[in-house]
Amino acid sequence: MKFDSIYINRRHFLRGSFAALVASSFGFYGFDLMYPIRAYRVGLIGCGWYGKSDLFRLIQVTRVDVISICDVDQIQLQEAAQLIQQRQVSKKTPKMYVEYQKMLEENELDIVIIGTPDHWHALQAIAVMQSGAHVYLQKPISVDVVEGEAVLAAAKKYNRIVQVGLQRRNTPHLIEAKDQIIDAGLLGAISHVELCCYYHMRNLSNPPEQPIPAHLDYELWTGPAPLRPYDGIPHRGWWRAFMEYGNGIMGDMCVHMFDATRWMLDLKWPNSITSQGGIYVQKEAKSNITDTQTAVFAYDNLNCVWQHRTWGTPVDPNYPWAFKIYGEKGTLAGSPMQYDFLPHGNGKAVHKKCLYEREKYPEDLLEKDIELHAAPATRLHMLDFLSSIEEKRNPAASLLEGHISSASCIMANIAMDLGRPLKYNPKEKHIDGDHEATKLLERPYRAPWKHPYAEDFS
């Protein structure tokens, strides 16, 4: 089966009139005509690397009018406005804002893309839904579990569609792997999953405290998070070195591979979560995220075991950030770059690389820092999002699925800190039999910001 037959006939989001539209007007991965339902009024909160990348993928697959953008860094904001003016068909320069609340108050938007650091995701997603817009929300959906429950409740109350930036669910070669390997039964009974990241991605620098530049509103950038002494531009990757703003490599990288595995195997909440780790090797840096960590997401007769190290060599150089699904009949290894099926005993091995679309989208080659291997998946993810809005249904990376994956990784860190397994009860929204752990599902907010709760939207 080729990618195109999966795309047109098997993918759940290509249904009804939208399926006919894609098949007749676009062809496979070639959107010569823009998605013609209507021109969406779009806003962007967070004009950094991935916020712009997500917006540019949306521009490639539909008619949009990027009306307004928001960032607390005036330089980043103005650079983004110039790039957007060049990329959108109308050649309009979007209105620029520092405060996202003001942007939402002054503009009627259909879609807002959120590409801010993790500690802002929940508050901004809720505000966007309250304004009446649908949300493309980067993962994780929240920085703590209680926030995630609040975002879910807000989406239900305001009846908004949210697509979470977990685009492995719409990655072409992984769609094929799920269809042709897992769903076809080539693995047989599946009993074990390994997830990993061995990238040396932990920042090892120790910059001194320094004056806050005039172009950056550092107070607003920090928002509800603890206010650290300013020691450099935070949004060029420096913020990921600190647990104050996120959940380390668990919340950044594990969430992708754990979510991909749950999608492929139709797994929901784990029965229990355990984790061990810490800063074992790279002790000289300011960074307070772990450099070594293992977590086990336990299901009936199946464990999903995560491991990351930001030092040393990968276990498998071909799969440094990946999942490996083990069945009685073979093994499936998958990553954003490729997949491999290795049968046990007789059978044919399968290797498939990721899809590139350099010829179809030559502008990708000129885009700074673009992940060319991920661009086709993000374009599909955006099409899925658009069709979900039109058809009033959940997208592939729905808010609930994003919450399960995000919250599970957050709880792995809590389990590591407490040194004991956690069993989350999603119905009661607590850790069974563990009051101390339940309290840690919510992080304290810095005044005057108020933590959201699901009860706020009942």
N, C-alpha and C positions, 0 to 999 in steps of 0.2 A: 504494500500500500504506500502510495506517495504522499508527501505532505499535503498536496492540493486536495486529495480526496478526504483526508482527515479534516482539513480546514473547511471544506464545503459541506461534507456529508455527516461528519461525526462530531464536530465540536458543538457542545450544547448551546453556545451563544448564537450560532447561526441558524435561526429558526424563522419561520414565517416570512413576512415581507422582507425583513432584513437579509435573510439567507438568499432570497431571490435577487435582491439588490446587489449583494456582493458577487454572486455567481455571474450575473449578467453584465454588471457595470464595471466591476473592479478586476475580475480574474484573481489569480492567487498572488497575494502580496504585491500587487501592482495597482495602486489606487490612482489611475489616470484621471478619474473623476472623483471629486470630493464627495464625501457622504452628504447627500443632497437634502436631507430632511429639513434642516434649517441651519442658520448661522448661529452658533452658540456664543453667548456673551461670557467671556472667560476672564478670570482673575488669577493671579499667582501670589501666594504668600511664601516668601523665602526665595530670593533670586540667586542663590548660589548654584553650584555645579549641577546637582541633580534636579533642582526645581526647574531650571532652564531646560535641561535635557528632557524631562517629562513633557514640558510645554511644547517643545519643538516636535516631539513625536506626535502630540495631539494635532498640531498644525498640519502635519503631513497627511493625516487621514480624514480630516473633516474641515468644513468651513467654520472658521472662528473669527471673532472680533475680540482681540485681547484688549479689554477696556482699561484694566487697572492692574498694577503690580505693587507689591509692598516689600520693603526690606528696611532693617534698622541701620544699614550701612549705606550711606549716600553714594559712595563710589560704586559699590556693587549694584545699587539700584539704577543708577544712570547708565552703567555699562549694559545692564540687562535691557533697559528700555531701548537703547540703540540697536541691539541685536534683534529684539522683537520687531522693531519697526522695519528692519531689513527682511525679516522672515515672513511676516504676515502679508497676505495678498493686498489688503487695503493700504499698506505702507503707513498706517497711523502709528503715532507714538503713544503708548499707553500712559494714562495718568499715573503719577508716582506718589506713593504714600509711605510714611514711616510707621504709622499706627494702623494695624489691620482692622481695628474696630471702625475707624473713620472710613477706611476704604469700603467696608461692607455697608456702612450707613449711607454713603453717598453714591453707590453704584448698584444697579439692579443686574445681578449676575446669574447665569444659568449653572456654571461650573466654576469651582475654585480648586486649583491645585495647591497642595500644602507640601512644601519642601524644606521646612524649618527643622532645627534640631529636635530630638525626641521629646524633650521636656515641654515643648510647646504644642505637640500634636493634638492632645485631647481638647484643651481650651479652644484652640483655633478651629478644630473640626466642629465642635459644638456651636461656636459662634457662626460659622459658615452655614450650617444647617438651619439655625435660627433665622438667618437672613433670607432663606428660601432657596439656596443653591445646593446642588449636588457636589460631592467631594471626591477628588482623587487624592488619597491620603498616603503619604509614604509610611513604610513600616518603621518601627512597630507602631501600633495605633495609639499607644500610651506609654508613659514612663513608669506607671504603677498599675496594679490590677484594678483597683477601685476606679481609677480614671477610665479604664477600658469599659467597665460596666456602665459608666455614665454616658460614654459615647454611644454605646449600643442603645441605651434607653432614649437618648436624644434622637437618634436616627428613626426609631420607631414612632416617637411622638410627632416628629416633623415630616415623616414619610419621605425621607431623602435616600438616594442611592449613594453608597460609598464603595469605591473600588480601592483596595489596599495595594500598595506597590510591591506585591509579592508575585512578580511576573514569571516566576518559574512555572506557574500554572498555565501560562500561555506561551511557553517557550517551544518552538516548533519541534525540535528533535526530542524533547522530553514528552510532548504530546504523543509522538510516534512511539516512544519507548513504553509509555503507559498502555497504549492501544495494542501494540504488536508483541510486547513481551509480557507485561504483567496481566492485562485483561485477557490475553490469549492463553494464559495458563502456563507459559513456558518456564516459570520459576517453580511451579508446584506450590506446596505448602511453604509459606514464608515464616521464618522463625527468628530472624535477627536482622537489625539494621545498624550500620555504622555511619555516623555523620562526622565531618571534620572540617577544620580550617587550620592550615599551617602557614598562613601568610605572616610575614614579619611586619605586622601592621600596627604594633603598639608604639606610640611615639616615645622616643628615648631622650628627648631634649629637656633642658632645665632653664628656660628663659627667665630673666629677672623680672620683678615687678616694674612696670613702666607707666608713663602717662597715657590716659585714654585719648586716642586721636579724635579730633573734632568731628570727623565724618561718621563716627560710630556712636549710637546711643546704647552704651553698654548696660545701663540700668534696664532698658526695655529688652535688650537681647537676653538678659538673665531672667527677667520675668519672675515666675514662681519658684525658680531654682535658688539654691544658696548662692550668695554673692561672693564669688572668689575674687581675690586681688587680681587686677588686670595684668596679664603677662603676655599679651600678644593677641593678634586677630583670632578670635575663637572659631569662626565659621569656615575656615579653610582647613578643617580636619582636626584642629587642636582640641575642640570640645570633646571629641570621641575618646580622648585620653582620660576622661574623668567621669566617675559614677554620678556626680552631681547632676549631669545632664542626660544620662542614658543608662544603659545596662551592659556596658562593655561589649566584648566580642560576642557574648551570648545573645544580647539584644540586637546586635548589628548583623552578624553572619550566621549564627545558629538558626535564627528565626527563618531565614530563607530555606535552608536545607531541611529543617524539621517540618516546615510547612509543605515543601515539595513532597516529602515522604508521606505526610498525612493525606495529601491530595491523591497521590498514587495508590495508596493502600486503603483509602477511605477510613482513616482513623480520626477519632474525635478527642475528647479530653483524656489525657493519660490517667491511669489508675493511681499512680504515685510518681513523685519526682525526687530524685536524690542528686547530689552534686558535691564534688570536692575540688579544691583548687586554691589558687592564691598567686602571689608574686614570688615565684621560686627562684628565678634567675636574674631578671632585669631590675634589680633593686635600686639602681642608681638614679632612675628617672623620677620626675614628679608624678607621672601618671599613676593613678590608683586603680586602674582596671587590672584584672588578672592577666598574667602572661602564660598561665597553664591552668586548664580546667577540664574536668570530665563531668558529664551529667548523664543520668539514665532516666528516660521517659518510659515508664513501664506500662505495658498493655497485657491483656490475656495472652499468654504463650508467645509474647513478642516483646523484646526490649529495643528501644531506639537509643543508641549510645553515642553521645557527642563527645568529641575531644578537640580542644584547640591548644596550640602552642605558638607563641610568637618568637620562638627561637628554634634552632636546630633544623633538621631536615624533615620533609614530609614523609609519611609512611609509604605513599605511592606518589612519585613525582608527576605522574600523569593526572592525578586527581588530588591536588593540594587543598581544594575547597569543593566538597562533594558529598554525595551519599552513596552507600553501597547496600543493596537489598539482597539478602541471602535467602535462597529457597532450596528445597531439597533437590531440585532439578538444575539449579544454576544460580548465577549471581548477576545482578544488574548494577553497574556503576554508572552514575550520572553526575554531570556538572553543567554549568552554563556553557561550557565549551564543546561537550561531546557526550556520548554514552557508549557503553560496551556491555554486551551480553556474553557471558562465558558459560556455556552449558556444562553440566556435570556428566561426564561420560560421553556417549554419542550425541551428536547434534552440531549445528552450525553456529559458530560464533558470529556476532553482529557488531559492527562498529559504525557509528554515524557521527559526523561532525556537525557543529552548529551551522545554522543558515546565516549567510551574509547577503546584504542587498546593496552592495556598493554601486552597481550599475544603475539600479532602479532609483536610488536616492544619492546622487553624487554630492549633494550638499552635506551629507554626513561626513564626507572626507575632509571638509573644511571646518568642521565643528570642533572646537577646543575640548580636549579631554573626553570625547565621546567614547562610550563602550560599543564599538561596532558590532560585537557579537550579541549584545543585549538589545540593540535597537529594534530588530524585527519582533522580538518578544514584547517590547514595550508598545510598539505600534498595534500589535494584536490585542494587548491589554487595554489600550485606549478604545479600540473598536468594540471590544467586549463591554467596556464601560458605557459607551454611547448607545449600544443596542439595549443594554439593561435599562437605561433611562427611558428610551422610547417604548420598550416593552414592559416597563414597570416590574422588573424581576431582579433577583440577586445576580451580581456578576460572579465571575469565577473566583476571585479573591474577595469574597463578601466580607462585610464587617465582622460577622460572627466568626468566620474562619480566621480572619486576621487577629481577632481577639484571642482565640484559643492558642494560636501559635505565639503571639506576643506574650500573653500572660504566662504560658508554660515556661518560656525562657526567663521571664522575670522571676518566677518562682524557683527556678533552678538556682539563681543567685541567692535567694533567701534561704533555700535548703543548704547551700554551701556555707553561708554565714552562720546558720544555726547548728549545722553539723548533724542534721537528722532529716529523714524523708518527710515529704509533705503530701497530703492527700486533699486536693481541692474539691469542694462541693459546689459546682456551678449553680445549682438550684438555690442553695442557702447562701452562697457567696462567702464562704469561710473555709478555713483549713480545718478539717475534721479533728476534733480533740486537741487543738493547739491554739490557745488564745494568743500566745506571744507571736506566733507566725501570722495569725489573722491580722493582728495590728500592723504588721509590716507590709500588708497588701496595699497600704496607703502611705505615701510619703508626705511629710509636712510641707506646706506651702509657705513661701516667704510673703509677708504682708506687703501690700494690701490684697494680693491675689487670693481668691477663694477656691478651694478644691471642689470640683464638681462631684456629685453623687447621683446614682441612678434614681434615687427618690426625688431628686429635683425635677424629674421629667415624668413623674407618674400621673 
